[in-house]
Structures are given as C-alpha cells and as structure tokens.
C-alpha cells in the first residue's frame, strides 16, 4: 500500500508542527484494504476536518474520489472526526474496512486529544472517589490495549468523560463544569455545518 500522503502543498514536517498544538491538522489520513474475491485492494482514505467529507484512492490510482459520508460498521451512523482512529471499522461505499495505519500527523492529532481527555478522566475518577464508595462502572474507565499509533478511540473517551462528569455533577456541580469536554472538540465536530448555518443566517437577514 502507498503510505499516507500529506495534503497537497503541505509537507509532513509542516503539518506535524502545526498539529503539535492539536488544532493545526486539516486532514486525517489512513491506509486500509479490503478483499474482492482473492484480490486485496489497498485504499488510502483522507478525511477533511473542515468539510466533514472523505476522499479515497484505490490501489495505485492517483485520483482521489470524493465520498460525502461514511458510516460506522457497527452503529450504521455517519462518522465524524472523533470516530476516526486506527482500528475503527467503517462502511465506506458499501465496503466494510478497518483503518489499519495512519499518517504521522494523524497520530499526533489522536495523541494530543487522547492525552487531554485522559487527564480529565483521571481527575474525574479521583474526585468521585471522595464522594462515592461504590466502584466506577467498568465501561467508564475501559481502554483498549492497542499500542498502534493513532489507535485511541476518542469517541469512547468523550463518552467516559461525559458519564463521569454527570456523576460528579451531583456532588460538585461547579467542578464538574470545569472538568467537562473541551469546547474546541464540539467546535471542531460542527465545523462542517458552519457554511449551512451562515447561509441560513444570510437568508433570514
């Protein structure tokens, strides 16, 4: 398979520096494959964060094909930026494929947000121990053991932070509000919908 490529006009080094802040990453890039009979087809998948759309190239084809939406293979729901990680199973153009590898930039993005969410989750667990004697539900601290770069399930972590925060809300509402999901994560997820909102606003005025 071809290794994930940097978006046109930007080198891996430039993107790496930008994404070190966690916000300069413009595209998430993955390599994957599926089998057609006895033939394995390699696929390069790029997700544009601001547009919320996918592009893909199959085998050695240099053309990138626009794919407006992909679905979670298990949920059947449209995936967004926080659902994409190495190990995620997608239904893309009717094919079920697992994201196998990612670019260095994508791995840095994944690690940046994972570190932030894990720090919040750890603090929430510590605070809850002060008020609750019963053990925290296993799913709220579950984490897959994969060591592959870019493999942290950020959507799972977001759900854990929200669940733990809801529990802490009963005891320390203000602290729970401080230990909520970073606002930037919401802003990034709704970014593709911004043009629609701007158009709606223009139509009203």
C-alpha positions as CSV (number, residue, x, y, z in Angstrom):
1,X,0.0,0.0,0.0
2,X,1.1,3.5,-0.5
3,X,1.8,5.3,2.7
4,X,-0.5,8.1,3.7
5,X,0.3,11.3,1.8
6,X,0.4,14.9,3.1
7,X,-2.3,17.1,1.7
8,X,-1.2,19.0,-1.4
9,X,1.0,22.0,-0.8
10,X,1.9,20.9,2.8
11,X,4.8,18.7,3.8
12,X,4.6,16.2,6.7
13,X,7.0,18.3,8.7
14,X,4.9,21.5,8.3
15,X,1.7,19.6,9.2
16,X,3.5,17.9,12.2
17,X,4.5,21.3,13.6
18,X,1.0,22.7,13.1
19,X,-0.7,19.7,14.7
20,X,1.6,19.8,17.8
21,X,-0.9,22.4,19.1
22,X,-3.7,19.9,18.4
23,X,-5.6,22.2,16.1
24,X,-3.5,22.7,13.0
25,X,-4.4,19.3,11.5
26,X,-6.5,19.8,8.4
27,X,-7.0,16.2,7.3
28,X,-6.9,12.8,8.9
29,X,-5.2,10.2,6.7
30,X,-5.4,6.4,6.9
31,X,-4.4,3.3,4.9
32,X,-6.7,0.3,4.8
33,X,-7.7,-2.5,2.5
34,X,-10.5,-4.9,1.6
35,X,-10.7,-8.2,-0.3
36,X,-12.5,-8.7,-3.6
37,X,-12.6,-12.4,-4.1
38,X,-8.9,-13.4,-3.9
39,X,-7.6,-9.9,-4.6
40,X,-6.7,-7.5,-1.9
41,X,-7.5,-3.9,-2.8
42,X,-5.5,-1.2,-0.9
43,X,-7.2,2.0,-0.1
44,X,-6.0,5.4,1.0
45,X,-8.6,7.4,3.0
46,X,-8.4,11.1,3.8
47,X,-11.0,12.9,6.0
48,X,-11.2,16.7,5.6
49,X,-12.0,18.0,9.1
50,X,-13.4,21.4,8.0
51,X,-15.6,19.9,5.2
52,X,-16.6,16.7,7.0
53,X,-16.1,14.7,3.9
54,X,-13.9,11.8,2.7
55,X,-11.6,11.3,-0.2
56,X,-10.2,7.9,-1.2
57,X,-7.8,6.4,-3.7
58,X,-7.8,2.7,-4.5
59,X,-4.6,0.7,-5.2
60,X,-2.1,2.8,-7.2
61,X,-4.7,5.1,-8.7
62,X,-3.5,8.6,-8.2
63,X,-7.1,10.0,-8.4
64,X,-8.8,11.0,-5.2
65,X,-12.6,10.2,-5.2
66,X,-15.0,12.3,-3.2
67,X,-17.0,10.4,-0.7
68,X,-19.5,12.6,1.2
69,X,-20.2,10.3,4.1
70,X,-19.0,7.0,5.7
71,X,-20.8,5.0,8.4
72,X,-19.7,3.1,11.4
73,X,-19.8,-0.6,10.6
74,X,-21.4,-1.5,13.9
75,X,-23.6,1.6,14.5
76,X,-24.7,2.4,11.0
77,X,-24.4,6.1,11.9
78,X,-22.5,8.6,9.9
79,X,-19.0,9.0,11.4
80,X,-17.3,12.3,12.2
81,X,-13.8,13.4,13.1
82,X,-13.9,11.9,16.6
83,X,-14.9,8.4,15.4
84,X,-11.8,8.0,13.2
85,X,-8.8,6.1,14.6
86,X,-6.6,3.1,13.7
87,X,-8.8,0.1,14.4
88,X,-12.1,1.8,13.6
89,X,-14.4,-0.2,11.3
90,X,-16.1,1.9,8.6
91,X,-18.7,1.2,5.9
92,X,-17.4,3.3,3.1
93,X,-19.2,3.0,-0.3
94,X,-20.8,-0.2,0.9
95,X,-17.5,-1.9,1.8
96,X,-16.6,-2.7,5.4
97,X,-13.0,-1.8,6.1
98,X,-10.8,-1.4,9.2
99,X,-8.5,1.6,9.3
100,X,-5.1,-0.1,9.6
101,X,-2.4,2.7,9.7
102,X,-2.4,6.5,9.8
103,X,0.0,9.3,8.9
104,X,2.3,10.8,11.5
105,X,0.2,14.0,11.6
106,X,-2.9,12.0,12.3
107,X,-1.2,10.0,15.0
108,X,-0.1,13.3,16.6
109,X,-3.7,14.6,16.4
110,X,-5.0,11.5,18.0
111,X,-2.4,11.5,20.8
112,X,-3.0,15.2,21.6
113,X,-6.7,14.8,22.2
114,X,-6.3,11.5,23.9
115,X,-3.9,13.0,26.4
116,X,-6.2,15.9,27.1
117,X,-9.2,13.6,27.6
118,X,-7.3,11.0,29.7
119,X,-6.1,13.8,32.1
120,X,-9.8,15.0,32.6
121,X,-11.0,11.4,33.0
122,X,-8.3,10.7,35.6
123,X,-9.2,13.8,37.6
124,X,-12.9,12.9,37.5
125,X,-12.3,9.4,38.8
126,X,-10.1,10.8,41.6
127,X,-12.8,13.4,42.6
128,X,-15.6,10.8,42.5
129,X,-13.6,8.6,44.9
130,X,-14.1,11.3,47.6
131,X,-17.9,11.0,47.4
132,X,-18.8,7.6,46.2
133,X,-17.7,4.3,47.8
134,X,-19.1,2.1,45.0
135,X,-16.8,1.2,42.2
136,X,-17.0,3.2,39.0
137,X,-18.7,1.3,36.2
138,X,-16.1,-0.6,34.1
139,X,-17.0,1.0,30.8
140,X,-16.2,4.5,32.2
141,X,-12.5,3.6,32.5
142,X,-12.2,0.9,29.8
143,X,-9.4,1.4,27.3
144,X,-8.3,-0.8,24.5
145,X,-4.7,-2.1,24.8
146,X,-3.6,-1.4,21.3
147,X,-0.2,0.3,21.1
148,X,-0.6,1.3,17.4
149,X,-0.1,5.0,16.7
150,X,-3.4,6.8,16.3
151,X,-5.4,4.0,17.8
152,X,-7.1,5.7,20.7
153,X,-10.9,5.7,20.5
154,X,-11.6,9.4,21.2
155,X,-15.4,8.9,20.9
156,X,-15.3,6.4,23.7
157,X,-13.1,8.7,25.9
158,X,-15.6,11.5,25.3
159,X,-18.5,9.3,26.4
160,X,-16.5,8.4,29.5
161,X,-15.7,12.0,30.4
162,X,-19.4,12.9,30.0
163,X,-20.6,10.0,32.0
164,X,-18.2,10.6,34.9
165,X,-18.9,14.3,34.8
166,X,-22.6,13.6,35.1
167,X,-21.9,11.6,38.3
168,X,-19.7,14.3,39.8
169,X,-22.4,16.9,39.0
170,X,-24.4,15.5,41.9
171,X,-21.7,16.4,44.4
172,X,-19.6,19.3,42.9
173,X,-21.5,21.0,40.0
174,X,-19.0,23.8,39.5
175,X,-16.0,21.4,39.4
176,X,-17.9,19.1,37.1
177,X,-18.5,22.0,34.7
178,X,-14.7,22.7,34.8
179,X,-13.9,19.1,34.0
180,X,-16.2,18.8,31.0
181,X,-15.2,18.1,27.4
182,X,-13.1,20.8,25.8
183,X,-15.3,23.2,24.0
184,X,-12.9,23.0,21.0
185,X,-13.9,19.4,20.4
186,X,-17.5,20.5,19.9
187,X,-16.5,23.4,17.7
188,X,-14.3,21.1,15.5
189,X,-17.1,18.5,15.1
190,X,-19.7,21.1,14.0
191,X,-17.2,22.9,11.7
192,X,-18.6,21.2,8.5
193,X,-22.0,22.6,9.3
194,X,-20.9,26.2,9.6
195,X,-21.4,27.1,5.9
196,X,-25.0,25.8,6.2
197,X,-25.6,28.0,9.3
198,X,-24.1,31.0,7.6
199,X,-26.3,30.5,4.6
200,X,-29.4,30.2,6.8
201,X,-28.4,33.3,8.7
202,X,-28.0,35.2,5.4
203,X,-31.4,34.0,4.2
204,X,-33.0,35.4,7.4
205,X,-31.3,38.8,7.1
